[in-house]
Amino acid sequence: MNEQEIISRFESIEKRLDKLEGKPITSAEVKQGKKEDFSGLAGGIRLLIKNGFLNTPKDTKEIKTELKRESYHYTDAGISSTLTETFVKNKRVLNRIKEYKKWKYVVRK
């Protein structure tokens, strides 16, 4: 067993202990979810979060443009409702901010 394998095993044991002890989950763990599944619209938004695109406030048009660049083609209404319902209300990964009469979305810190 080499040094890298020992380190990775040690880190996985630490994570399991933290869960057993009830240590709060970090925002990075919430963003990743249980596994990295980038299928569908929600998967596309998870990809943008992982890539750091939503570290600064973006409106739905900017998000739609970036999703198209990543080959996710969805309507403005679908993007807006998924952002609000799934990522702001349910998972609480994003915040919604009103700037100049437009809603902007940004990763929660």
C-alpha positions, 0 to 999 in steps of 0.5 A: 500500500503506497502513501496515497492509498493510505491518505485516501483511506484515512480521509474516508474513515474521517468522513464516516466518523464525522457523519457518525458524530453528527458533524454538520455537512459542509456546503461543498458536500451539499453541492456534490450530492450523493453522486455527481449526476449531471443529467437533465436540467438540474444536472446542468445547474449542478455542473455550473455550480461545480464549475464555479459559474454561480459564485457571482450573481447571475440572472436566468439569461446568463445561466441559460447561455452558459447551459447552452454552451454546456449543451443543455437546451431548456426554456427560460421558464423551466430554468427559472422554476428549477432554480427557485424550487429545487436549488433555492427552496428545497436544497438551499444551495443557492440564494436569490437576490433581486437587483435592478428588478431582476432575480439573480442566483448565487451560491450560498456561502 
